[in-house]
Structure formats: C-alpha cells, structure tokens
C-alpha cells in the first residue's frame, strides 16, 4: 500500500498544543470553553496571522482542528475532562503535570494510540470522533449549498430559538448588507434592536466584510450579528471587537452547527455506546 501523502501545514502539530492548552486552563481559573482556550493559546503562543488563518475545512481552521486533537489526547490521558456543555477543566493530574513541568508530549500521544491500538502514523488518519466528523461534514455541505434566502430563513429560526423576537428576513437586494432584523430581550426588561447578516463563505470572512456590515447598520440598531458557514480571520475578529466602534457579534460555522444541534434544528440526536471489550474479556479469565 502506498504511503499516504499529507499536505504540509503551517500550523504546528497537535502535540505542540498539549502544554499551551493546560496553561490556558490554569490561567482561566481551571476551566474554560473552547473559544476561551483558543484565545489564550493563540495569545500565549504568538502564532502568526498566516498560521491562525490557515483552514483545515470550510468551517474550521487548522489551529482549531489541532486544538481539538490536543484536548482529546489530554482527556484520554486524564489531564483534562469536559462536560456536556463543552466546558473543559484541569484534573488533579493535569495540574500536577504543569506544577512539575512534566508535560511529556510523546507519552501522552503513545498512551492514547496504544489504548486504541493505533500507531503514531495511523492515528493521524482519524479524527477524535469519527461519527461527529461524518455528520458535521454532511451538514456543512448542506449549509454551503443552500440558496441564500433559505440560509437566511435558517438564521431567522435559529435566532428565535436563541431568544430573539420579531425576527424578520429582508428578502430584498440592495439592503445595505443587512439580511434581517430582530429584538433581543434580556430578563424581560432590557431589549436591543439587532441586525444580522449571513455569509455562506468557504474561506475566512475578513475584516473588510466586518467593516462593510458595520457601516450598513442604522442608528436604530444597537447590535450586529454576522453568521457564516466558514470562519473569521484574526483581523476580522479584531475588527469586530474594536474599541470605540459598534461591536459585532460573530458566529462561525462550528458555532452555527453546535447551535443547530443544541436546539435540534434539522438535526436529531442518535445515541450510541462505546464497548468496553476489556470488561467482557475479564469475565472469561480464570
């Protein structure tokens, strides 16, 4: 069998991120969500814009992909744990590894590979959760190929599920970049007029798109939300959060898919079980 050829990546391999992930969780007080971990790791490792903007797939950057791998290996090793809500936390073992400066990337990698009967080379052919990869790829393909108005209607449904009211899709061209509007009411007292824009991109959304969207917002709009099927470049994220300018909330492809799954919009959860073969084999031992 011919050896599989891999595209040379700018991003460091997932093993590089083992220690930065643990350090990020420690800095965050012992726990953190994916985005919080990502932001800390990017800041602490001083990755270049070229590395940060490198894409692995339409919805995920290579850094995000390798961080997913790093978290999975650390979890298998017992250094971190995560909840159903996607919050990751340092375990006592992980905290001790940092305290004693004993983050052995080779040992962490070999532990998981041996546990699943993989060699270091064959492990790179998989993703942490094959089933997750498959359904995510399918829904990504569907989102990428929806007609623009259908995608806007999907965003309308999602925003309603997230607590927005009076959500309206403009259905007009020449609307200045605004695809729809709505109201967000907080605790039944405070309300904000919100405008949203949908972009079915395959490459990263850049800073120019953020500036154009912000420029389209009228004085009656307190907040803008930009939803994309892809990701946002580093410059786009910085532009969206620029001080002194109207803040733009961002929802990338991964977050979009997560929200569709959370609210069951076009997705139905199918439960499965992992078989503990060691347990069944132990029953036959003398």
C-alpha positions as protocol buffer text, in pm:
chain_id: "A"
residue {
  index: 1
  type: UNK
  ca { x: 0 y: 0 z: 0 }
}
residue {
  index: 2
  type: UNK
  ca { x: 139 y: 341 z: -97 }
}
residue {
  index: 3
  type: UNK
  ca { x: 213 y: 570 z: 192 }
}
residue {
  index: 4
  type: UNK
  ca { x: -48 y: 839 z: 236 }
}
residue {
  index: 5
  type: UNK
  ca { x: 69 y: 1187 z: 133 }
}
residue {
  index: 6
  type: UNK
  ca { x: -4 y: 1474 z: 367 }
}
residue {
  index: 7
  type: UNK
  ca { x: -32 y: 1841 z: 281 }
}
residue {
  index: 8
  type: UNK
  ca { x: 239 y: 2036 z: 458 }
}
residue {
  index: 9
  type: UNK
  ca { x: 75 y: 2264 z: 713 }
}
residue {
  index: 10
  type: UNK
  ca { x: 193 y: 2594 z: 854 }
}
residue {
  index: 11
  type: UNK
  ca { x: 27 y: 2515 z: 1187 }
}
residue {
  index: 12
  type: UNK
  ca { x: 230 y: 2324 z: 1447 }
}
residue {
  index: 13
  type: UNK
  ca { x: 114 y: 1962 z: 1509 }
}
residue {
  index: 14
  type: UNK
  ca { x: -144 y: 1888 z: 1777 }
}
residue {
  index: 15
  type: UNK
  ca { x: 127 y: 1767 z: 2018 }
}
residue {
  index: 16
  type: UNK
  ca { x: 264 y: 2123 z: 2025 }
}
residue {
  index: 17
  type: UNK
  ca { x: -58 y: 2238 z: 2191 }
}
residue {
  index: 18
  type: UNK
  ca { x: -64 y: 1997 z: 2485 }
}
residue {
  index: 19
  type: UNK
  ca { x: 113 y: 2229 z: 2727 }
}
residue {
  index: 20
  type: UNK
  ca { x: -46 y: 2552 z: 2595 }
}
residue {
  index: 21
  type: UNK
  ca { x: -394 y: 2401 z: 2648 }
}
residue {
  index: 22
  type: UNK
  ca { x: -311 y: 2307 z: 3008 }
}
residue {
  index: 23
  type: UNK
  ca { x: -160 y: 2651 z: 3070 }
}
residue {
  index: 24
  type: UNK
  ca { x: -464 y: 2822 z: 2920 }
}
residue {
  index: 25
  type: UNK
  ca { x: -699 y: 2630 z: 3151 }
}
residue {
  index: 26
  type: UNK
  ca { x: -483 y: 2719 z: 3450 }
}
residue {
  index: 27
  type: UNK
  ca { x: -490 y: 3088 z: 3355 }
}
residue {
  index: 28
  type: UNK
  ca { x: -868 y: 3072 z: 3311 }
}
residue {
  index: 29
  type: UNK
  ca { x: -908 y: 2952 z: 3669 }
}
residue {
  index: 30
  type: UNK
  ca { x: -905 y: 2580 z: 3599 }
}
residue {
  index: 31
  type: UNK
  ca { x: -1177 y: 2558 z: 3336 }
}
residue {
  index: 32
  type: UNK
  ca { x: -1278 y: 2716 z: 3008 }
}
residue {
  index: 33
  type: UNK
  ca { x: -1487 y: 2685 z: 2693 }
}
residue {
  index: 34
  type: UNK
  ca { x: -1335 y: 2608 z: 2354 }
}
residue {
  index: 35
  type: UNK
  ca { x: -1327 y: 2971 z: 2243 }
}
residue {
  index: 36
  type: UNK
  ca { x: -1166 y: 3084 z: 2569 }
}
residue {
  index: 37
  type: UNK
  ca { x: -899 y: 2816 z: 2537 }
}
residue {
  index: 38
  type: UNK
  ca { x: -839 y: 2908 z: 2173 }
}
residue {
  index: 39
  type: UNK
  ca { x: -797 y: 3278 z: 2251 }
}
residue {
  index: 40
  type: UNK
  ca { x: -550 y: 3210 z: 2534 }
}
residue {
  index: 41
  type: UNK
  ca { x: -346 y: 2962 z: 2333 }
}
residue {
  index: 42
  type: UNK
  ca { x: -323 y: 3195 z: 2032 }
}
residue {
  index: 43
  type: UNK
  ca { x: -213 y: 3483 z: 2253 }
}
residue {
  index: 44
  type: UNK
  ca { x: 37 y: 3280 z: 2454 }
}
residue {
  index: 45
  type: UNK
  ca { x: 199 y: 3101 z: 2161 }
}
residue {
  index: 46
  type: UNK
  ca { x: 226 y: 3415 z: 1945 }
}
residue {
  index: 47
  type: UNK
  ca { x: 110 y: 3235 z: 1631 }
}
residue {
  index: 48
  type: UNK
  ca { x: 134 y: 3438 z: 1312 }
}
residue {
  index: 49
  type: UNK
  ca { x: -172 y: 3558 z: 1121 }
}
residue {
  index: 50
  type: UNK
  ca { x: -83 y: 3318 z: 839 }
}
residue {
  index: 51
  type: UNK
  ca { x: -96 y: 3023 z: 1080 }
}
residue {
  index: 52
  type: UNK
  ca { x: -415 y: 3142 z: 1251 }
}
residue {
  index: 53
  type: UNK
  ca { x: -598 y: 3192 z: 920 }
}
residue {
  index: 54
  type: UNK
  ca { x: -492 y: 2856 z: 772 }
}
residue {
  index: 55
  type: UNK
  ca { x: -804 y: 2647 z: 710 }
}
residue {
  index: 56
  type: UNK
  ca { x: -847 y: 2275 z: 773 }
}
residue {
  index: 57
  type: UNK
  ca { x: -1202 y: 2262 z: 635 }
}
residue {
  index: 58
  type: UNK
  ca { x: -1472 y: 2510 z: 536 }
}
residue {
  index: 59
  type: UNK
  ca { x: -1583 y: 2557 z: 897 }
}
residue {
  index: 60
  type: UNK
  ca { x: -1265 y: 2501 z: 1098 }
}
residue {
  index: 61
  type: UNK
  ca { x: -917 y: 2648 z: 1098 }
}
residue {
  index: 62
  type: UNK
  ca { x: -613 y: 2421 z: 1128 }
}
residue {
  index: 63
  type: UNK
  ca { x: -537 y: 2566 z: 1472 }
}
residue {
  index: 64
  type: UNK
  ca { x: -889 y: 2484 z: 1593 }
}
residue {
  index: 65
  type: UNK
  ca { x: -859 y: 2135 z: 1445 }
}
residue {
  index: 66
  type: UNK
  ca { x: -524 y: 2066 z: 1613 }
}
residue {
  index: 67
  type: UNK
  ca { x: -656 y: 2206 z: 1942 }
}
residue {
  index: 68
  type: UNK
  ca { x: -946 y: 1961 z: 1916 }
}
residue {
  index: 69
  type: UNK
  ca { x: -692 y: 1682 z: 1882 }
}
residue {
  index: 70
  type: UNK
  ca { x: -487 y: 1815 z: 2173 }
}
residue {
  index: 71
  type: UNK
  ca { x: -789 y: 1833 z: 2406 }
}
residue {
  index: 72
  type: UNK
  ca { x: -892 y: 1480 z: 2310 }
}
residue {
  index: 73
  type: UNK
  ca { x: -548 y: 1333 z: 2379 }
}
residue {
  index: 74
  type: UNK
  ca { x: -522 y: 1519 z: 2709 }
}
residue {
  index: 75
  type: UNK
  ca { x: -866 y: 1390 z: 2807 }
}
residue {
  index: 76
  type: UNK
  ca { x: -768 y: 1031 z: 2728 }
}
residue {
  index: 77
  type: UNK
  ca { x: -453 y: 1080 z: 2932 }
}
residue {
  index: 78
  type: UNK
  ca { x: -658 y: 1204 z: 3228 }
}
residue {
  index: 79
  type: UNK
  ca { x: -513 y: 1556 z: 3229 }
}
residue {
  index: 80
  type: UNK
  ca { x: -842 y: 1730 z: 3144 }
}
residue {
  index: 81
  type: UNK
  ca { x: -1212 y: 1649 z: 3149 }
}
residue {
  index: 82
  type: UNK
  ca { x: -1512 y: 1804 z: 2979 }
}
residue {
  index: 83
  type: UNK
  ca { x: -1884 y: 1845 z: 3040 }
}
residue {
  index: 84
  type: UNK
  ca { x: -2176 y: 1806 z: 2801 }
}
residue {
  index: 85
  type: UNK
  ca { x: -2182 y: 2184 z: 2778 }
}
residue {
  index: 86
  type: UNK
  ca { x: -1837 y: 2182 z: 2617 }
}
residue {
  index: 87
  type: UNK
  ca { x: -1653 y: 2323 z: 2918 }
}
residue {
  index: 88
  type: UNK
  ca { x: -1306 y: 2177 z: 2974 }
}
residue {
  index: 89
  type: UNK
  ca { x: -1140 y: 2156 z: 3313 }
}
residue {
  index: 90
  type: UNK
  ca { x: -800 y: 2068 z: 3453 }
}
residue {
  index: 91
  type: UNK
  ca { x: -790 y: 1749 z: 3655 }
}
residue {
  index: 92
  type: UNK
  ca { x: -560 y: 1698 z: 3952 }
}
residue {
  index: 93
  type: UNK
  ca { x: -329 y: 1505 z: 3720 }
}
residue {
  index: 94
  type: UNK
  ca { x: -320 y: 1791 z: 3470 }
}
residue {
  index: 95
  type: UNK
  ca { x: -250 y: 2048 z: 3740 }
}
residue {
  index: 96
  type: UNK
  ca { x: 34 y: 1833 z: 3874 }
}
residue {
  index: 97
  type: UNK
  ca { x: 182 y: 1798 z: 3525 }
}
residue {
  index: 98
  type: UNK
  ca { x: 205 y: 2176 z: 3500 }
}
residue {
  index: 99
  type: UNK
  ca { x: 337 y: 2222 z: 3852 }
}
residue {
  index: 100
  type: UNK
  ca { x: 617 y: 1971 z: 3798 }
}
residue {
  index: 101
  type: UNK
  ca { x: 671 y: 2078 z: 3435 }
}
residue {
  index: 102
  type: UNK
  ca { x: 610 y: 1719 z: 3327 }
}
residue {
  index: 103
  type: UNK
  ca { x: 407 y: 1761 z: 3006 }
}
residue {
  index: 104
  type: UNK
  ca { x: 555 y: 1478 z: 2803 }
}
residue {
  index: 105
  type: UNK
  ca { x: 402 y: 1505 z: 2454 }
}
residue {
  index: 106
  type: UNK
  ca { x: 541 y: 1168 z: 2345 }
}
residue {
  index: 107
  type: UNK
  ca { x: 399 y: 986 z: 2649 }
}
residue {
  index: 108
  type: UNK
  ca { x: 57 y: 1150 z: 2606 }
}
residue {
  index: 109
  type: UNK
  ca { x: 45 y: 1056 z: 2237 }
}
residue {
  index: 110
  type: UNK
  ca { x: 159 y: 698 z: 2288 }
}
residue {
  index: 111
  type: UNK
  ca { x: -87 y: 642 z: 2573 }
}
residue {
  index: 112
  type: UNK
  ca { x: -391 y: 717 z: 2356 }
}
residue {
  index: 113
  type: UNK
  ca { x: -256 y: 546 z: 2047 }
}
residue {
  index: 114
  type: UNK
  ca { x: -181 y: 227 z: 2238 }
}
residue {
  index: 115
  type: UNK
  ca { x: -520 y: 241 z: 2409 }
}
residue {
  index: 116
  type: UNK
  ca { x: -691 y: 238 z: 2069 }
}
residue {
  index: 117
  type: UNK
  ca { x: -440 y: 7 z: 1901 }
}
residue {
  index: 118
  type: UNK
  ca { x: -301 y: 273 z: 1670 }
}
residue {
  index: 119
  type: UNK
  ca { x: 48 y: 358 z: 1556 }
}
residue {
  index: 120
  type: UNK
  ca { x: 155 y: 721 z: 1559 }
}
residue {
  index: 121
  type: UNK
  ca { x: 120 y: 726 z: 1180 }
}
residue {
  index: 122
  type: UNK
  ca { x: -223 y: 564 z: 1157 }
}
residue {
  index: 123
  type: UNK
  ca { x: -358 y: 789 z: 1431 }
}
residue {
  index: 124
  type: UNK
  ca { x: -324 y: 1088 z: 1201 }
}
residue {
  index: 125
  type: UNK
  ca { x: -573 y: 933 z: 958 }
}
residue {
  index: 126
  type: UNK
  ca { x: -858 y: 973 z: 1206 }
}
residue {
  index: 127
  type: UNK
  ca { x: -1028 y: 1250 z: 1397 }
}
residue {
  index: 128
  type: UNK
  ca { x: -1115 y: 1235 z: 1768 }
}
residue {
  index: 129
  type: UNK
  ca { x: -1473 y: 1137 z: 1694 }
}
residue {
  index: 130
  type: UNK
  ca { x: -1535 y: 978 z: 1353 }
}
residue {
  index: 131
  type: UNK
  ca { x: -1914 y: 988 z: 1386 }
}
residue {
  index: 132
  type: UNK
  ca { x: -1901 y: 1358 z: 1474 }
}
residue {
  index: 133
  type: UNK
  ca { x: -1682 y: 1426 z: 1173 }
}
residue {
  index: 134
  type: UNK
  ca { x: -1920 y: 1248 z: 938 }
}
residue {
  index: 135
  type: UNK
  ca { x: -2239 y: 1427 z: 1038 }
}
residue {
  index: 136
  type: UNK
  ca { x: -2062 y: 1760 z: 1063 }
}
residue {
  index: 137
  type: UNK
  ca { x: -1927 y: 1719 z: 712 }
}
residue {
  index: 138
  type: UNK
  ca { x: -2277 y: 1637 z: 584 }
}
residue {
  index: 139
  type: UNK
  ca { x: -2444 y: 1936 z: 748 }
}
residue {
  index: 140
  type: UNK
  ca { x: -2159 y: 2162 z: 635 }
}
residue {
  index: 141
  type: UNK
  ca { x: -2214 y: 2051 z: 276 }
}
residue {
  index: 142
  type: UNK
  ca { x: -2588 y: 2120 z: 308 }
}
residue {
  index: 143
  type: UNK
  ca { x: -2530 y: 2467 z: 452 }
}
residue {
  index: 144
  type: UNK
  ca { x: -2275 y: 2553 z: 185 }
}
residue {
  index: 145
  type: UNK
  ca { x: -2520 y: 2460 z: -92 }
}
residue {
  index: 146
  type: UNK
  ca { x: -2836 y: 2622 z: 43 }
}
residue {
  index: 147
  type: UNK
  ca { x: -2973 y: 2912 z: -160 }
}
residue {
  index: 148
  type: UNK
  ca { x: -2916 y: 3250 z: 10 }
}
residue {
  index: 149
  type: UNK
  ca { x: -3276 y: 3304 z: 115 }
}
residue {
  index: 150
  type: UNK
  ca { x: -3305 y: 2954 z: 265 }
}
residue {
  index: 151
  type: UNK
  ca { x: -2991 y: 3020 z: 469 }
}
residue {
  index: 152
  type: UNK
  ca { x: -3136 y: 3349 z: 590 }
}
residue {
  index: 153
  type: UNK
  ca { x: -3456 y: 3170 z: 696 }
}
residue {
  index: 154
  type: UNK
  ca { x: -3245 y: 2917 z: 884 }
}
residue {
  index: 155
  type: UNK
  ca { x: -3069 y: 3203 z: 1064 }
}
residue {
  index: 156
  type: UNK
  ca { x: -3411 y: 3351 z: 1143 }
}
residue {
  index: 157
  type: UNK
  ca { x: -3524 y: 3024 z: 1304 }
}
residue {
  index: 158
  type: UNK
  ca { x: -3201 y: 2991 z: 1499 }
}
residue {
  index: 159
  type: UNK
  ca { x: -3214 y: 3344 z: 1636 }
}
residue {
  index: 160
  type: UNK
  ca { x: -3572 y: 3284 z: 1751 }
}
residue {
  index: 161
  type: UNK
  ca { x: -3458 y: 2972 z: 1934 }
}
residue {
  index: 162
  type: UNK
  ca { x: -3181 y: 3178 z: 2096 }
}
residue {
  index: 163
  type: UNK
  ca { x: -3435 y: 3419 z: 2243 }
}
residue {
  index: 164
  type: UNK
  ca { x: -3481 y: 3682 z: 1972 }
}
residue {
  index: 165
  type: UNK
  ca { x: -3827 y: 3812 z: 1884 }
}
residue {
  index: 166
  type: UNK
  ca { x: -3976 y: 3998 z: 1587 }
}
residue {
  index: 167
  type: UNK
  ca { x: -3713 y: 3838 z: 1364 }
}
residue {
  index: 168
  type: UNK
  ca { x: -3767 y: 3945 z: 1004 }
}
residue {
  index: 169
  type: UNK
  ca { x: -3575 y: 3848 z: 689 }
}
residue {
  index: 170
  type: UNK
  ca { x: -3548 y: 4141 z: 449 }
}
residue {
  index: 171
  type: UNK
  ca { x: -3584 y: 3934 z: 127 }
}
residue {
  index: 172
  type: UNK
  ca { x: -3457 y: 4235 z: -67 }
}
residue {
  index: 173
  type: UNK
  ca { x: -3143 y: 4314 z: -257 }
}
residue {
  index: 174
  type: UNK
  ca { x: -2969 y: 4645 z: -209 }
}
residue {
  index: 175
  type: UNK
  ca { x: -3049 y: 4641 z: 164 }
}
residue {
  index: 176
  type: UNK
  ca { x: -2703 y: 4760 z: 261 }
}
residue {
  index: 177
  type: UNK
  ca { x: -2578 y: 4421 z: 369 }
}
residue {
  index: 178
  type: UNK
  ca { x: -2848 y: 4357 z: 631 }
}
residue {
  index: 179
  type: UNK
  ca { x: -3025 y: 4025 z: 582 }
}
residue {
  index: 180
  type: UNK
  ca { x: -3265 y: 4057 z: 871 }
}
residue {
  index: 181
  type: UNK
  ca { x: -3355 y: 4228 z: 1197 }
}
residue {
  index: 182
  type: UNK
  ca { x: -3492 y: 4132 z: 1535 }
}
residue {
  index: 183
  type: UNK
  ca { x: -3511 y: 4220 z: 1903 }
}
residue {
  index: 184
  type: UNK
  ca { x: -3325 y: 4061 z: 2190 }
}
residue {
  index: 185
  type: UNK
  ca { x: -3489 y: 4099 z: 2528 }
}
residue {
  index: 186
  type: UNK
  ca { x: -3283 y: 4024 z: 2839 }
}
residue {
  index: 187
  type: UNK
  ca { x: -3463 y: 3916 z: 3157 }
}
residue {
  index: 188
  type: UNK
  ca { x: -3784 y: 4070 z: 3026 }
}
residue {
  index: 189
  type: UNK
  ca { x: -3657 y: 4423 z: 3087 }
}
residue {
  index: 190
  type: UNK
  ca { x: -3376 y: 4528 z: 2856 }
}
residue {
  index: 191
  type: UNK
  ca { x: -3416 y: 4499 z: 2480 }
}
residue {
  index: 192
  type: UNK
  ca { x: -3184 y: 4562 z: 2186 }
}
residue {
  index: 193
  type: UNK
  ca { x: -3256 y: 4611 z: 1819 }
}
residue {
  index: 194
  type: UNK
  ca { x: -3036 y: 4367 z: 1630 }
}
residue {
  index: 195
  type: UNK
  ca { x: -2947 y: 4330 z: 1263 }
}
residue {
  index: 196
  type: UNK
  ca { x: -2792 y: 4017 z: 1121 }
}
residue {
  index: 197
  type: UNK
  ca { x: -2605 y: 3927 z: 807 }
}
residue {
  index: 198
  type: UNK
  ca { x: -2546 y: 3576 z: 667 }
}
residue {
  index: 199
  type: UNK
  ca { x: -2242 y: 3477 z: 463 }
}
residue {
  index: 200
  type: UNK
  ca { x: -2208 y: 3132 z: 307 }
}
residue {
  index: 201
  type: UNK
  ca { x: -1831 y: 3157 z: 265 }
}
residue {
  index: 202
  type: UNK
  ca { x: -1584 y: 2874 z: 208 }
}
residue {
  index: 203
  type: UNK
  ca { x: -1283 y: 3082 z: 305 }
}
residue {
  index: 204
  type: UNK
  ca { x: -1242 y: 3301 z: 616 }
}
residue {
  index: 205
  type: UNK
  ca { x: -1454 y: 3614 z: 648 }
}
residue {
  index: 206
  type: UNK
  ca { x: -1216 y: 3910 z: 655 }
}
residue {
  index: 207
  type: UNK
  ca { x: -1204 y: 4247 z: 825 }
}
residue {
  index: 208
  type: UNK
  ca { x: -1346 y: 4423 z: 517 }
}
residue {
  index: 209
  type: UNK
  ca { x: -1673 y: 4230 z: 550 }
}
residue {
  index: 210
  type: UNK
  ca { x: -1699 y: 4332 z: 915 }
}
residue {
  index: 211
  type: UNK
  ca { x: -1644 y: 4699 z: 829 }
}
residue {
  index: 212
  type: UNK
  ca { x: -1899 y: 4685 z: 545 }
}
residue {
  index: 213
  type: UNK
  ca { x: -2159 y: 4526 z: 771 }
}
residue {
  index: 214
  type: UNK
  ca { x: -2097 y: 4777 z: 1049 }
}
residue {
  index: 215
  type: UNK
  ca { x: -2132 y: 5060 z: 801 }
}
residue {
  index: 216
  type: UNK
  ca { x: -2474 y: 4931 z: 695 }
}
residue {
  index: 217
  type: UNK
  ca { x: -2620 y: 4949 z: 1046 }
}
residue {
  index: 218
  type: UNK
  ca { x: -2860 y: 5235 z: 1103 }
}
residue {
  index: 219
  type: UNK
  ca { x: -2875 y: 5446 z: 1417 }
}
residue {
  index: 220
  type: UNK
  ca { x: -3172 y: 5242 z: 1542 }
}
residue {
  index: 221
  type: UNK
  ca { x: -2962 y: 4921 z: 1553 }
}
residue {
  index: 222
  type: UNK
  ca { x: -2776 y: 4860 z: 1880 }
}
residue {
  index: 223
  type: UNK
  ca { x: -2603 y: 4537 z: 1782 }
}
residue {
  index: 224
  type: UNK
  ca { x: -2498 y: 4346 z: 1474 }
}
residue {
  index: 225
  type: UNK
  ca { x: -2462 y: 3969 z: 1435 }
}
residue {
  index: 226
  type: UNK
  ca { x: -2268 y: 3817 z: 1145 }
}
residue {
  index: 227
  type: UNK
  ca { x: -2329 y: 3447 z: 1081 }
}
residue {
  index: 228
  type: UNK
  ca { x: -2110 y: 3246 z: 846 }
}
residue {
  index: 229
  type: UNK
  ca { x: -2067 y: 2885 z: 737 }
}
residue {
  index: 230
  type: UNK
  ca { x: -1689 y: 2925 z: 746 }
}
residue {
  index: 231
  type: UNK
  ca { x: -1463 y: 3104 z: 995 }
}
residue {
  index: 232
  type: UNK
  ca { x: -1335 y: 3453 z: 1074 }
}
residue {
  index: 233
  type: UNK
  ca { x: -981 y: 3569 z: 1014 }
}
residue {
  index: 234
  type: UNK
  ca { x: -780 y: 3709 z: 1302 }
}
residue {
  index: 235
  type: UNK
  ca { x: -815 y: 4057 z: 1151 }
}
residue {
  index: 236
  type: UNK
  ca { x: -1193 y: 4011 z: 1129 }
}
residue {
  index: 237
  type: UNK
  ca { x: -1218 y: 3917 z: 1497 }
}
residue {
  index: 238
  type: UNK
  ca { x: -1008 y: 4217 z: 1595 }
}
residue {
  index: 239
  type: UNK
  ca { x: -1217 y: 4448 z: 1379 }
}
residue {
  index: 240
  type: UNK
  ca { x: -1543 y: 4313 z: 1525 }
}
residue {
  index: 241
  type: UNK
  ca { x: -1420 y: 4385 z: 1879 }
}
residue {
  index: 242
  type: UNK
  ca { x: -1257 y: 4722 z: 1804 }
}
residue {
  index: 243
  type: UNK
  ca { x: -1292 y: 4971 z: 2089 }
}
residue {
  index: 244
  type: UNK
  ca { x: -1482 y: 5286 z: 2008 }
}
residue {
  index: 245
  type: UNK
  ca { x: -1680 y: 5114 z: 1731 }
}
residue {
  index: 246
  type: UNK
  ca { x: -2011 y: 4934 z: 1736 }
}
residue {
  index: 247
  type: UNK
  ca { x: -1935 y: 4577 z: 1841 }
}
residue {
  index: 248
  type: UNK
  ca { x: -2025 y: 4298 z: 1601 }
}
residue {
  index: 249
  type: UNK
  ca { x: -2103 y: 3953 z: 1742 }
}
residue {
  index: 250
  type: UNK
  ca { x: -1966 y: 3667 z: 1533 }
}
residue {
  index: 251
  type: UNK
  ca { x: -2099 y: 3315 z: 1479 }
}
residue {
  index: 252
  type: UNK
  ca { x: -1871 y: 3091 z: 1274 }
}
residue {
  index: 253
  type: UNK
  ca { x: -1954 y: 2760 z: 1108 }
}
residue {
  index: 254
  type: UNK
  ca { x: -1862 y: 2547 z: 1409 }
}
residue {
  index: 255
  type: UNK
  ca { x: -2074 y: 2755 z: 1645 }
}
residue {
  index: 256
  type: UNK
  ca { x: -2360 y: 2756 z: 1392 }
}
residue {
  index: 257
  type: UNK
  ca { x: -2355 y: 2375 z: 1371 }
}
residue {
  index: 258
  type: UNK
  ca { x: -2331 y: 2349 z: 1752 }
}
residue {
  index: 259
  type: UNK
  ca { x: -2639 y: 2569 z: 1791 }
}
residue {
  index: 260
  type: UNK
  ca { x: -2836 y: 2373 z: 1530 }
}
residue {
  index: 261
  type: UNK
  ca { x: -2754 y: 2057 z: 1726 }
}
residue {
  index: 262
  type: UNK
  ca { x: -2835 y: 2218 z: 2062 }
}
residue {
  index: 263
  type: UNK
  ca { x: -3182 y: 2329 z: 1952 }
}
residue {
  index: 264
  type: UNK
  ca { x: -3249 y: 2027 z: 1729 }
}
residue {
  index: 265
  type: UNK
  ca { x: -3297 y: 2235 z: 1416 }
}
residue {
  index: 266
  type: UNK
  ca { x: -3281 y: 1987 z: 1129 }
}
residue {
  index: 267
  type: UNK
  ca { x: -3071 y: 1754 z: 1344 }
}
residue {
  index: 268
  type: UNK
  ca { x: -3182 y: 1460 z: 1556 }
}
residue {
  index: 269
  type: UNK
  ca { x: -2950 y: 1317 z: 1820 }
}
residue {
  index: 270
  type: UNK
  ca { x: -2866 y: 949 z: 1776 }
}
residue {
  index: 271
  type: UNK
  ca { x: -2722 y: 791 z: 2089 }
}
residue {
  index: 272
  type: UNK
  ca { x: -2458 y: 519 z: 2082 }
}
residue {
  index: 273
  type: UNK
  ca { x: -2237 y: 332 z: 2326 }
}
residue {
  index: 274
  type: UNK
  ca { x: -1867 y: 258 z: 2347 }
}
residue {
  index: 275
  type: UNK
  ca { x: -1800 y: -109 z: 2416 }
}
residue {
  index: 276
  type: UNK
  ca { x: -1558 y: -193 z: 2695 }
}
residue {
  index: 277
  type: UNK
  ca { x: -1404 y: -508 z: 2548 }
}
residue {
  index: 278
  type: UNK
  ca { x: -1164 y: -543 z: 2843 }
}
residue {
  index: 279
  type: UNK
  ca { x: -1462 y: -581 z: 3076 }
}
residue {
  index: 280
  type: UNK
  ca { x: -1618 y: -863 z: 2874 }
}
residue {
  index: 281
  type: UNK
  ca { x: -1283 y: -1035 z: 2826 }
}
residue {
  index: 282
  type: UNK
  ca { x: -1220 y: -1022 z: 3201 }
}
residue {
  index: 283
  type: UNK
  ca { x: -1532 y: -1231 z: 3262 }
}
residue {
  index: 284
  type: UNK
  ca { x: -1369 y: -1525 z: 3083 }
}
residue {
  index: 285
  type: UNK
  ca { x: -1050 y: -1514 z: 3285 }
}
residue {
  index: 286
  type: UNK
  ca { x: -987 y: -1791 z: 3537 }
}
